[in-house]
Amino acid sequence: MDLERLTALLDALSGRWNQVLAVFGGVALAAGLLGLLTRALGAKEEDGFHHLFRRRSDEE
């Protein structure tokens, strides 16, 4: 990225840091809630998402 594009991007974001931080905060909150949901459904960290899509009959 050249210097002109970088300064243009920074100029566009100036004064909008609250909005930028709100977006990143929302993404972090959504990721945390997804982690809580997958943990509540019984997934373990080493399972990844495979446990969520496994049928109950496969476990028996």
C-alpha positions in Angstrom: 0.0 0.0 0.0 1.5 3.3 -1.0 1.7 6.3 1.2 -1.1 8.3 -0.5 -3.6 5.4 -0.1 -2.6 5.0 3.5 -3.0 8.7 4.3 -6.4 8.7 2.5 -7.5 5.7 4.6 -6.4 7.4 7.8 -8.1 10.6 6.8 -11.3 8.7 6.2 -11.1 7.0 9.6 -10.3 10.1 11.5 -13.1 11.0 13.8 -14.6 7.6 13.5 -12.6 5.7 16.0 -15.6 5.1 18.2 -17.3 3.3 15.3 -14.2 1.3 14.4 -13.8 0.2 18.0 -17.6 -0.7 18.2 -17.3 -2.9 15.2 -14.2 -4.8 16.6 -15.9 -5.0 20.0 -19.0 -6.5 18.4 -16.9 -9.0 16.5 -15.1 -10.0 19.7 -18.5 -10.4 21.5 -19.9 -12.5 18.8 -16.8 -14.8 18.8 -17.1 -15.1 22.6 -20.8 -16.0 22.4 -20.1 -18.6 19.6 -17.5 -20.1 21.9 -20.0 -20.3 24.8 -22.6 -21.8 22.6 -20.4 -24.5 21.2 -19.1 -25.3 24.7 -22.8 -25.6 25.9 -23.5 -28.0 23.0 -20.8 -30.3 24.3 -17.9 -29.5 22.0 -14.4 -29.7 23.4 -11.5 -27.6 22.2 -9.8 -30.5 20.5 -13.0 -31.5 18.7 -13.3 -28.3 16.7 -16.6 -28.1 14.9 -16.7 -31.9 14.1 -18.5 -32.7 17.4 -21.4 -30.3 16.5 -22.2 -32.1 13.3 -21.7 -35.6 14.5 -24.9 -37.6 14.9 -25.8 -39.0 18.3 -25.9 -42.5 16.9 -22.2 -42.2 15.8 -21.2 -41.8 19.5 -22.7 -45.1 20.6 
